[in-house]
């Protein structure tokens, strides 16, 4: 794994571990202070693709937050798949074929969220510029994929509480369930526990921003 990607993934996993450890010690009442702390700690120049004000005050805020995550995930697979050959997983299935299916799922999520935002009279957030750092290393690509998918599941779980329109709940629930399946599969093929806990840890938008920031370059 290249030095650049090793440093990038180290930063991502270090931040994930720090956030999860901190979240386990915080009570719900401290969420506001946590959000403020993360929002002020991240340089504004690294926040492209995330709203400068990441408070999820409306359904459009929630949808654009979800769209930001889906842009990142879709771009990762879209730009990376085809650069590697992964062979078969432990079940004899083609990893390449399954990753292509994940890519298509992420693309469908981008389309669905974009259409929903437009239908509600909003402006969909644009795709940012990313540096995933995996280069030509297939192991690095899979490790990054697993990091993104696991963070995405926790992000959706954390954002669900802000949805105000009941009709949007099945959409969000349908997406997060598929993201969890992606995460489980990628955990399995990278040697991690596919279902490590009985309950997923919900992350705030600021938590997710802190984890995703190393990938965002413009």
C-alpha positions as CSV (number, residue, x, y, z in Angstrom):
1,X,0.0,0.0,0.0
2,X,1.5,3.4,-1.0
3,X,2.7,5.8,1.6
4,X,0.1,8.4,0.6
5,X,-2.8,6.0,0.9
6,X,-1.4,4.5,4.1
7,X,-1.3,8.0,5.7
8,X,-4.8,8.8,4.3
9,X,-6.4,5.6,5.6
10,X,-4.6,6.0,8.9
11,X,-6.1,9.4,9.3
12,X,-9.6,8.2,8.4
13,X,-9.5,5.2,10.8
14,X,-7.9,7.2,13.6
15,X,-10.7,9.7,13.3
16,X,-13.3,7.0,13.1
17,X,-11.9,5.4,16.3
18,X,-11.7,8.7,18.1
19,X,-15.3,9.7,17.1
20,X,-16.7,6.3,18.1
21,X,-14.8,6.3,21.4
22,X,-16.0,9.8,22.2
23,X,-19.6,9.1,21.2
24,X,-19.7,6.1,23.5
25,X,-18.9,8.5,26.4
26,X,-21.2,11.3,25.5
27,X,-24.8,11.7,26.6
28,X,-27.4,12.9,24.1
29,X,-27.5,16.2,25.8
30,X,-24.0,17.0,24.7
31,X,-24.7,16.6,21.0
32,X,-24.9,20.3,20.4
33,X,-21.5,21.0,21.9
34,X,-20.0,18.1,20.0
35,X,-21.4,19.4,16.7
36,X,-20.0,22.9,17.3
37,X,-16.6,21.5,18.3
38,X,-16.2,19.5,15.1
39,X,-17.6,22.2,12.9
40,X,-15.1,24.8,14.1
41,X,-12.2,22.4,14.1
42,X,-12.3,21.6,10.4
43,X,-10.8,24.1,8.0
44,X,-13.4,25.8,5.8
45,X,-11.4,25.0,2.6
46,X,-11.8,21.3,3.3
47,X,-15.6,21.5,3.6
48,X,-16.4,21.6,-0.1
49,X,-19.5,19.4,-0.8
50,X,-20.7,19.8,2.8
51,X,-22.7,22.8,3.7
52,X,-20.8,25.3,5.8
53,X,-23.7,25.1,8.2
54,X,-24.3,21.4,8.7
55,X,-27.3,21.7,10.9
56,X,-30.1,19.5,9.5
57,X,-32.9,21.9,10.1
58,X,-35.1,20.9,7.1
59,X,-35.8,17.8,5.0
60,X,-33.9,19.4,2.2
61,X,-30.9,19.7,4.5
62,X,-31.1,16.0,5.3
63,X,-31.5,15.0,1.7
64,X,-28.6,17.2,0.6
65,X,-26.5,15.7,3.4
66,X,-27.3,12.2,2.2
67,X,-26.6,13.2,-1.4
68,X,-23.2,14.5,-0.4
69,X,-22.3,11.1,1.1
70,X,-23.7,9.3,-2.0
71,X,-21.7,11.6,-4.4
72,X,-18.6,10.6,-2.5
73,X,-19.3,6.9,-2.5
74,X,-20.4,6.8,-6.2
75,X,-17.3,8.8,-7.3
76,X,-15.1,6.3,-5.4
77,X,-16.5,3.3,-7.2
78,X,-17.1,5.0,-10.6
79,X,-13.5,6.2,-10.8
80,X,-11.8,3.2,-9.2
81,X,-13.6,0.1,-10.7
82,X,-11.8,-1.1,-13.8
83,X,-8.4,-0.3,-12.5
84,X,-8.1,-3.6,-10.6
85,X,-8.9,-7.3,-10.9
86,X,-10.0,-8.8,-7.5
87,X,-10.8,-12.4,-8.3
88,X,-13.4,-14.3,-6.3
89,X,-14.6,-13.9,-2.7
90,X,-14.7,-16.7,-0.2
91,X,-18.1,-17.9,-1.7
92,X,-16.7,-18.2,-5.2
93,X,-18.4,-15.1,-6.4
94,X,-16.7,-12.4,-8.5
95,X,-15.6,-9.5,-6.3
96,X,-15.4,-7.3,-9.5
97,X,-19.0,-8.1,-10.4
98,X,-20.2,-7.4,-6.8
99,X,-18.3,-4.1,-6.7
100,X,-19.9,-3.0,-10.0
101,X,-23.3,-3.8,-8.4
102,X,-22.3,-1.6,-5.4
103,X,-21.3,1.2,-7.8
104,X,-24.6,1.0,-9.6
105,X,-26.5,1.1,-6.2
106,X,-24.6,4.2,-5.3
107,X,-25.4,5.8,-8.6
108,X,-29.1,5.0,-8.1
109,X,-29.0,6.6,-4.7
110,X,-27.5,9.8,-6.2
111,X,-30.3,9.9,-8.8
112,X,-33.1,9.2,-6.3
113,X,-31.9,11.8,-3.8
114,X,-31.3,14.4,-6.6
115,X,-34.8,13.8,-8.0
116,X,-36.3,14.1,-4.5
117,X,-34.5,17.4,-3.8
118,X,-35.6,18.9,-7.1
119,X,-39.2,17.7,-6.6
120,X,-39.2,19.5,-3.3
121,X,-38.0,22.7,-4.9
122,X,-34.5,22.5,-3.6
123,X,-31.0,22.7,-5.2
124,X,-29.0,19.4,-5.2
125,X,-25.5,19.7,-3.8
126,X,-22.8,19.2,-6.4
127,X,-20.2,16.5,-6.4
128,X,-16.9,17.6,-4.8
129,X,-13.4,16.8,-5.8
130,X,-11.9,13.8,-4.0
131,X,-8.5,12.2,-3.5
132,X,-9.1,8.6,-2.4
133,X,-5.4,7.8,-2.6
134,X,-5.7,4.1,-3.5
135,X,-3.5,4.5,-6.6
136,X,-3.1,1.0,-8.2
137,X,-3.3,-1.0,-5.0
138,X,-6.4,-3.3,-4.9
139,X,-6.0,-3.9,-1.2
140,X,-6.0,-0.2,-0.5
141,X,-9.1,0.2,-2.7
142,X,-11.1,-2.4,-0.7
143,X,-9.9,-1.0,2.6
144,X,-11.1,2.5,1.5
145,X,-14.4,1.0,0.3
146,X,-15.0,-0.6,3.7
147,X,-14.2,2.6,5.5
148,X,-16.6,4.6,3.4
149,X,-19.5,2.1,3.6
150,X,-19.3,1.7,7.4
151,X,-19.2,5.4,7.9
152,X,-22.1,5.9,5.5
153,X,-24.3,3.5,7.5
154,X,-23.6,5.4,10.8
155,X,-24.2,8.7,9.0
156,X,-27.7,7.7,7.8
157,X,-28.5,6.3,11.2
158,X,-27.6,9.7,12.8
159,X,-29.5,11.8,10.2
160,X,-32.7,9.8,10.3
161,X,-34.0,11.6,13.4
162,X,-34.1,14.9,11.6
163,X,-36.5,13.8,8.9
164,X,-39.8,15.6,9.3
165,X,-41.8,14.2,6.4
166,X,-42.9,10.6,7.0
167,X,-43.0,9.8,3.3
168,X,-39.2,10.2,3.2
169,X,-38.6,7.6,5.9
170,X,-39.0,4.6,3.6
171,X,-36.6,6.1,1.1
172,X,-33.9,6.7,3.8
173,X,-34.5,3.3,5.3
174,X,-34.3,1.6,2.0
175,X,-30.9,3.3,1.3
176,X,-29.3,2.7,4.7
177,X,-30.3,-1.0,4.6
178,X,-28.5,-1.5,1.3
179,X,-25.5,0.5,2.6
180,X,-25.3,-1.8,5.5
181,X,-25.2,-4.8,3.2
182,X,-22.4,-3.2,1.3
183,X,-20.5,-2.6,4.5
184,X,-21.0,-6.2,5.7
185,X,-19.8,-7.6,2.4
186,X,-16.7,-5.4,2.3
187,X,-15.9,-6.2,6.0
188,X,-16.1,-9.8,5.1
189,X,-13.8,-9.7,2.1
190,X,-11.3,-7.5,3.9
191,X,-11.0,-9.8,6.9
192,X,-13.1,-7.8,9.4
193,X,-16.2,-8.9,11.3
194,X,-19.2,-8.5,8.9
195,X,-21.6,-7.6,11.7
196,X,-19.5,-6.5,14.7
197,X,-22.2,-5.1,16.9
198,X,-25.9,-5.7,17.8
199,X,-26.5,-1.9,17.4
200,X,-25.0,0.5,14.9
201,X,-23.4,3.7,16.3
202,X,-25.2,6.8,14.9
203,X,-22.9,9.7,14.0
204,X,-23.8,13.3,13.7
205,X,-23.1,15.3,10.5
206,X,-20.1,16.8,12.2
207,X,-18.7,13.4,13.2
208,X,-19.0,12.3,9.6
209,X,-17.4,15.4,8.3
210,X,-14.4,14.9,10.5
211,X,-14.0,11.3,9.1
212,X,-14.7,12.2,5.4
213,X,-12.6,15.4,5.3
214,X,-9.3,13.6,4.4
215,X,-10.9,12.5,1.1
216,X,-12.2,15.9,0.1
217,X,-9.7,18.2,-1.7
218,X,-11.9,20.7,-3.5
